[in-house]
Amino acid sequence: YQNKMNFLSEANLQFARLFSAMVTVLADNGAISYSSYEPTGGIRTAYRYKFQNLKIGEPTSKTIKIGKGVYAKKFENGLIISNSNRHSATINLENFKIDVPALDGLFCKYEGGTLVCS
């Protein structure tokens, strides 16, 4: 089974961002949950990542295809971007140049004229 520290490993954070971004950007309806299980099959703990608490409002666009494997969706106060490629991508969106790491997702919020992504 996984303990809380495994949830915070860089690999788990990266894939949690990627899968959460993909569900949010590509699906009309969906949810994702991260839980660890006892070896016997019982749920041990559920974990919520900080990026899942980002308050960016309601979607204001449909899915935007940026390129192969790179998608975004605009929200009232930000953007969510997914990159399912094995290489990073640099995109221009909403007058911002954004570097999206390989196999990762970005959760971005407008703050004082800038775009802050995590």
Disulfide bonds with the S-S distance in Angstrom:
Cys108-Cys117 2.11
